[in-house]
């Protein structure tokens, strides 16, 4: 998928979220701090579905739980997109920038198959 089409998808989602928020007069509550807190709460709700499962695969979740996970994932994305909107962050560009940094931190030839943090593997 091209950068432009990813940005377009995020813009479309952002516009849907803006309209939803506007219809309810909720913008007054959507400070970056509040959106960050809401994002963390939704991420925790997502994580709760995987608690105590061996791996959290789709088979372990089953169809009903998988639907709940899908909705929690959507909540996380909505708050992330809303936060990016409030801070004027282009998420597609931010991901591209971060991938460049990650490639430097985690050179494939050094970390392939190693899940440790970049500061823990040897040169």
C-alpha positions in Angstrom: 0.0 0.0 0.0 1.4 3.4 -0.9 2.1 6.2 1.6 -0.6 8.3 -0.1 -3.3 5.6 0.2 -2.4 4.9 3.9 -2.6 8.7 4.6 -5.9 8.8 2.8 -7.3 5.9 4.9 -6.2 7.6 8.1 -7.8 10.9 6.8 -11.0 9.1 6.1 -11.1 7.5 9.5 -10.1 10.9 11.1 -13.0 12.6 9.4 -15.5 9.9 10.5 -14.3 10.3 14.1 -14.4 14.1 13.9 -18.0 14.0 12.7 -18.9 11.5 15.5 -17.3 13.7 18.1 -18.8 16.9 16.7 -22.3 15.5 16.7 -22.0 14.8 20.4 -20.1 18.0 21.3 -17.3 16.0 22.8 -14.3 17.9 21.5 -14.2 19.9 24.7 -13.2 16.7 26.5 -10.7 15.5 24.0 -7.5 17.0 25.3 -4.3 15.1 24.5 -4.0 14.0 28.1 -7.6 12.7 28.2 -7.2 10.9 24.9 -3.9 9.4 26.0 -5.6 8.1 29.2 -8.5 6.7 27.2 -6.1 5.0 24.8 -4.4 3.3 27.7 -7.7 2.1 29.1 -8.8 0.7 25.8 -5.4 -1.0 25.3 -5.9 -2.6 28.8 -9.4 -3.8 27.8 -7.9 -5.4 24.7 -5.2 -7.1 26.8 -7.8 -8.5 29.2 -9.1 -10.8 26.5 -5.7 -12.5 26.3 -5.1 -12.8 30.0 -4.3 -16.4 31.0 -4.4 -17.8 27.4 -1.3 -19.7 26.3 -0.8 -17.6 23.1 -4.0 -15.7 22.4 -4.4 -17.2 18.9 -7.7 -16.9 17.1 -8.4 -20.6 17.9 -8.0 -20.0 21.6 -10.2 -16.9 21.5 -13.1 -18.4 19.5 -15.5 -16.4 17.4 -17.3 -14.4 20.1 -14.2 -13.3 21.9 -12.5 -12.6 18.6 -15.4 -10.1 17.8 -14.9 -8.5 21.2 -11.1 -8.2 20.5 -11.9 -6.7 17.1 -14.0 -4.0 18.7 -11.4 -3.2 21.4 -8.8 -2.9 18.6 -11.1 -0.4 16.9 -11.4 1.6 20.1 -7.6 1.7 20.4 -7.3 2.9 16.8 -10.0 5.5 17.2 -8.3 7.1 20.2 -4.9 6.9 18.6 -6.3 8.6 15.4 -8.1 11.2 17.5 -4.9 12.0 19.5 -2.9 12.3 16.3 -5.6 14.7 15.0 -5.4 16.9 18.1 -1.6 17.0 18.0 -1.4 17.4 14.2 0.6 14.2 13.8 0.6 12.4 10.4 0.5 8.8 11.6 1.7 7.3 8.3 4.7 9.6 8.3 5.3 8.8 12.0 5.3 5.1 11.3 7.7 5.5 8.4 10.1 7.6 10.5 9.9 5.1 13.3 10.7 2.2 11.0 13.9 3.9 9.8 14.9 4.4 13.5 14.0 0.7 14.3 16.1 -0.5 11.4 19.1 1.3 12.9 18.3 0.0 16.4 17.6 -3.5 15.3 19.8 -4.5 12.3 18.4 -7.7 10.9 21.7 -9.4 10.6 22.3 -8.9 14.4 18.9 -9.5 15.9 17.2 -12.1 13.6 15.4 -14.5 15.9 16.3 -12.6 19.0 13.5 -10.9 20.9 15.6 -9.0 23.4 15.6 -5.2 23.6 18.2 -3.5 21.4 20.3 -2.6 24.4 20.6 -6.2 25.4 22.2 -7.9 22.4 25.9 -8.0 21.7 27.7 -6.3 18.8 
